[in-house]
Amino acid sequence: MDQQHIQHVQPGHTDRPLIILGCGYTGRSIFPLSLQRGTTTWATSRNPAQQLAAVPPPQRLEFDLACPATWNNLPPGADLIWCFPASPLSAVQQWAVTHRARFNRLVLLGSTSAYETTNDSTDYPPPWIDETAPIDQTNPRVQGEEYLRNELGAILLRVAGIYGLGRNPLDWITQGRVGPSRKYVNLIHGEDLAAICLAAIEKGAPSEIYNVSDGTPYTWREICETAQQRWGITSSAAHANPSPGKRISNTKLRTTLGYRFKHQDLYEALALIKSASGS
Ligand SMILES: NC(=O)c1ccc[n+]([C@@H]2O[C@H](COP(=O)([O-])OP(=O)(O)OC[C@H]3O[C@@H](n4cnc5c(N)ncnc54)[C@H](OP(=O)(O)O)[C@@H]3O)[C@@H](O)[C@H]2O)c1
C-alpha cells in the first residue's frame, strides 16, 4: 500500500481545504457543514453552472471522472470526499495514478450493497453484517473502491439507504416502490451522513472501512404499519418480497469515530421531514 501522501492528522486540525467530488444530494449537505472547518471548500459537478447553484461561483469546479481533461481542475493539497460510484475501474486507476500526489486525505462513499447475500440462507432475521463480511468482488464499483482503499489509503464508508428532505421513505411507500414485506432495510439520514463524512476526514484511519447506518434495521412491514397508523399512508406494492435483506452493524462507526447521531429515531425523523416538506 502506498500511503505516502496520506496525512495522519489530528482531529480538529483544519488547515486543509476540502473538495466535495460530485456534489449531489449528500454533497449539498456536506457543503454548508464544511464551512465550520474554516478553510475553503470546493464542490464539483460535470455541469457546475446548472448543478451548483447553492455554491458561490469561485468554489465551483468542473470534474468528470470520464473526462481526464477536467482532472487538473482540482486544486492540489486538498482533502477529498468522493460522492459518486468509483467506477469503471480503468478510469479510477488512471485518475489515481496521475493524481495521487495532488490530494491529501480521501473519504470515499461506497454502499452496503457491496456485501454479498447468500440466497440459500434460511437465517431469519438475517445475521448482523460488520465491515469484515464478504463483499461482491465482481461488482465494478466494489473493484474501484477496493483499489482506492488498498492503493491510496482511501477511507471507505459503506453507506446504507440515504433518506432525508427530498428523499422521503413515506413517498416510496405511497408510490408503491416498497411494501409491507419481511425484508430488512438499513437507513441513514442525509444530515448524519454529511457529518460522518467530515468526521471521517478528520478522524478516519487510512484504508479502514466504516459501515454507515443509523444502527436500527427495520422490516418494511414494520415501517409500513407505522406509516399507516401515524399518517394513514398505505402502499400499493405487492407484499411478496421474500428477501430477508441485511442487518448492518454500525458499531465501528460509533466506537472508533465516536459519532453521535442527530437522527437516530426513524419515525421522529420522518415526522420532521413530513412537516418540513409541508405534506
Ligand atoms: N441513495 C442511496 O440510498 C445510497 C445508498 C448507499 C450508497 N449511496 C452512494 O452514496 C454516494 C452519495 O449518494 P448521493 O445520493 O448523494 O449521490 P448523488 O446525489 O448522485 O450525487 C453524486 C453526484 O456525483 C456527480 N457524478 C456522478 N457521476 C460522476 C462522474 N463520473 N464524475 C464526476 N462526477 C460524477 C453527479 O453530479 P453532476 O451530475 O452534477 O456531475 C451526482 O449528482 C453515491 O456514491 C451513492 O451511490 C447512495
The ligand as an SDF file (V2000), in Angstrom:
LIG
                    3D

 48 52  0  0  0  0  0  0  0  0999 V2000
  -29.0470    6.8460   -2.4950 N   0  0  0  0  0  0  0  0  0  0  0  0
  -28.7980    5.9070   -1.6100 C   0  0  0  0  0  0  0  0  0  0  0  0
  -29.6930    5.4580   -0.8650 O   0  0  0  0  0  0  0  0  0  0  0  0
  -27.3940    5.3780   -1.4640 C   0  0  0  0  0  0  0  0  0  0  0  0
  -27.1780    4.2740   -0.6490 C   0  0  0  0  0  0  0  0  0  0  0  0
  -25.8830    3.8240   -0.4720 C   0  0  0  0  0  0  0  0  0  0  0  0
  -24.8140    4.4570   -1.1030 C   0  0  0  0  0  0  0  0  0  0  0  0
  -25.0570    5.5250   -1.9110 N   0  0  0  0  0  0  0  0  0  0  0  0
  -23.8900    6.1810   -2.5330 C   0  0  0  0  0  0  0  0  0  0  0  0
  -23.5530    7.3150   -1.7600 O   0  0  0  0  0  0  0  0  0  0  0  0
  -22.9600    8.3040   -2.6280 C   0  0  0  0  0  0  0  0  0  0  0  0
  -23.6880    9.6200   -2.4420 C   0  0  0  0  0  0  0  0  0  0  0  0
  -25.0370    9.4160   -2.7890 O   0  0  0  0  0  0  0  0  0  0  0  0
  -25.9270   10.6360   -3.3000 P   0  0  0  0  0  0  0  0  0  0  0  0
  -27.2990   10.1240   -3.3400 O   0  0  0  0  0  0  0  0  0  0  0  0
  -25.5750   11.8650   -2.5700 O   0  0  0  0  0  0  0  0  0  0  0  0
  -25.3650   10.7590   -4.8040 O   0  0  0  0  0  0  0  0  0  0  0  0
  -25.8200   11.7880   -5.9170 P   0  0  0  0  0  0  0  0  0  0  0  0
  -26.9510   12.6490   -5.4680 O   0  0  0  0  0  0  0  0  0  0  0  0
  -25.9780   11.0170   -7.1950 O   0  0  0  0  0  0  0  0  0  0  0  0
  -24.5280   12.7590   -6.0520 O   0  0  0  0  0  0  0  0  0  0  0  0
  -23.3410   12.3680   -6.6570 C   0  0  0  0  0  0  0  0  0  0  0  0
  -23.0100   13.3740   -7.7330 C   0  0  0  0  0  0  0  0  0  0  0  0
  -21.7700   12.9970   -8.3450 O   0  0  0  0  0  0  0  0  0  0  0  0
  -21.7330   13.5120   -9.6680 C   0  0  0  0  0  0  0  0  0  0  0  0
  -21.2030   12.4500  -10.5320 N   0  0  0  0  0  0  0  0  0  0  0  0
  -21.8240   11.3160  -10.9160 C   0  0  0  0  0  0  0  0  0  0  0  0
  -21.0290   10.6120  -11.7260 N   0  0  0  0  0  0  0  0  0  0  0  0
  -19.8750   11.3010  -11.8520 C   0  0  0  0  0  0  0  0  0  0  0  0
  -18.6800   11.0950  -12.5820 C   0  0  0  0  0  0  0  0  0  0  0  0
  -18.4900   10.0160  -13.3710 N   0  0  0  0  0  0  0  0  0  0  0  0
  -17.7000   12.0180  -12.4890 N   0  0  0  0  0  0  0  0  0  0  0  0
  -17.8740   13.1260  -11.7140 C   0  0  0  0  0  0  0  0  0  0  0  0
  -18.9960   13.3840  -11.0070 N   0  0  0  0  0  0  0  0  0  0  0  0
  -19.9840   12.4750  -11.0900 C   0  0  0  0  0  0  0  0  0  0  0  0
  -23.1590   13.8950  -10.0510 C   0  0  0  0  0  0  0  0  0  0  0  0
  -23.2600   15.3030  -10.1000 O   0  0  0  0  0  0  0  0  0  0  0  0
  -23.2580   16.0900  -11.5270 P   0  0  0  0  0  0  0  0  0  0  0  0
  -24.3380   15.4700  -12.3390 O   0  0  0  0  0  0  0  0  0  0  0  0
  -23.5660   17.4980  -11.0840 O   0  0  0  0  0  0  0  0  0  0  0  0
  -21.8970   15.9060  -12.0900 O   0  0  0  0  0  0  0  0  0  0  0  0
  -24.0050   13.4060   -8.8780 C   0  0  0  0  0  0  0  0  0  0  0  0
  -25.0820   14.2590   -8.5880 O   0  0  0  0  0  0  0  0  0  0  0  0
  -23.0390    7.7340   -4.0350 C   0  0  0  0  0  0  0  0  0  0  0  0
  -21.8260    7.1030   -4.3420 O   0  0  0  0  0  0  0  0  0  0  0  0
  -24.1390    6.7100   -3.9320 C   0  0  0  0  0  0  0  0  0  0  0  0
  -24.0240    5.6780   -4.9050 O   0  0  0  0  0  0  0  0  0  0  0  0
  -26.3070    6.0070   -2.0910 C   0  0  0  0  0  0  0  0  0  0  0  0
  1  2  1  0
  2  3  2  0
  2  4  1  0
  4  5  1  0
  4 48  2  0
  5  6  2  0
  6  7  1  0
  7  8  2  0
  8  9  1  0
  8 48  1  0
  9 10  1  0
  9 46  1  0
 10 11  1  0
 11 12  1  0
 11 44  1  0
 12 13  1  0
 13 14  1  0
 14 15  2  0
 14 16  1  0
 14 17  1  0
 17 18  1  0
 18 19  2  0
 18 20  1  0
 18 21  1  0
 21 22  1  0
 22 23  1  0
 23 24  1  0
 23 42  1  0
 24 25  1  0
 25 26  1  0
 25 36  1  0
 26 27  1  0
 26 35  1  0
 27 28  2  0
 28 29  1  0
 29 30  1  0
 29 35  2  0
 30 31  1  0
 30 32  2  0
 32 33  1  0
 33 34  2  0
 34 35  1  0
 36 37  1  0
 36 42  1  0
 37 38  1  0
 38 39  2  0
 38 40  1  0
 38 41  1  0
 42 43  1  0
 44 45  1  0
 44 46  1  0
 46 47  1  0
M  CHG  2   8   1  16  -1
M  END
$$$$
